[in-house]
Amino acid sequence: MAQSVGVVIIHGMGSQKQDFAVPMVERLEKEIRKRGANPDRIAFQPIFWAPIVQEKEQKLLDTMTSENRLDWMQLRSFVVNDASC
């Protein structure tokens, strides 16, 4: 049967594994079945973007911590808001 709905799952910040979406998909499929629907009609597509930024993110963190005492609140502001702190 062809899928009639697509669901994209995008991971959040931090270190992620390539299979990050598996538990979510399993839970969603279980809930869909509970409601009497067919989860095969849904196409789940995880988007794994961590490797694209991981090296630069690590380099930035290394630079920020190598010669300075890291100010966690300033780092939080940098990550959550923008790079102008």
Beta strands, then each sheet from edge to edge (+ up, - down):
strand 1: 5-10
strand 2: 42-47
sheet 1: 1+ 2+
end
